[in-house]
Amino acid sequence: MGTCFIDFFSDPTNASVYVNGVKIGSTFINDYKVTTPTTLDIRFTKSGYEDYTISNYKVATTDLVKAVRAVLLPEGEETGEIRFRSSPTYAKVYLDNNYEGRTTEVVDDLPPGRYFYRIEKSGYEIESDDVRVRAGERTEIDVDLEKEIPEPTIISVTIKAEEKGTGIDLQAKFYIDGNYQGYTPKTISIEPGDYTLKVKLDGYKDFVGDFNAKDQSTYFATLEKIEVPVPPEPEPEPEPPIIPPVIPPVVPPIIPPEEEKEEEDLIEKYLPYGLIGLGALLVISQK
């Protein structure tokens, strides 16, 4: 269980402080301890000054530290007031960090002086400033509260690429809404929503697709390989026909009759000598 510490201030100082009717000391009081959520009735008193009271002062142990400040008005001195208006209405009003109610209400019996105000409403930006209160006058504060812009939610998504038909992981460049992100596979941080994914890799058709990013998810791009056509093999040239060589007919030599008679005489002369005679005959014929 947590603990809230409350500091009490007053102007002028040395004012007695009562919490739920019990005196806890005189200002300045430091680190008044509250250990359970509760509401307090607080009263500041000082001789010669009017009492300053705060009713139903809420304390939560998650507050850790709170400060209560009272500006004491001399008895008989005229006070001022502030009317707070806001759009939208019913916002919480704080003066010098003390809760004073909701907008449209009048905060009265304020000693003249300068105050710091804060106006809060769930779902809207806090509006704060300082204001001067004058004796016997009402000050009007009108504020238009602006809607809070929530912090964007960031999620992590993983982008992967694989080859169509084989499921082989690919390292490919990828783009989200046209912005280069790096190479797959990669985990990136983006806001939830609809995006366009483009993946490029040499030798493959570009992948383009839409996806909705939500939670912690993985998105796959399937890349189709570009088939390079194989040129047909050229038909072989026909071999030239084989033309057989032309062999001229052998024409036996024409021997004159006288030479033919002389040759027959030589054969008849040398034939009886066998091979030797034939060799001699051949020599003679070559001459």
Secondary structure, DSSP 4 states (H G I P E B T S, - for coil): ---EEEEEEEESS--EEEETTEEEEESSEEEEEE-S-EEEEEEEE-TTB--EEEEEEEE-GGG-EEEEEEEPPBTT---EEEEEEEESS--EEEETTEEEEETTSEEEEEPSEEEEEEEE-TTB--EEEEEEE-TT-EEEEEEEPPBP-PPPP-EEEEEEEEETTT--EE--EEEETTEEEEESSEEEEE-SEEEEEEEE-TTB--EEEEEEE-SSEEEEEEEPBPPPPPPPPPPPPPPPPP-----PPPPPPPPPHHHHHHHHHHHHHHGGGHHHHHHHHHHHHH-
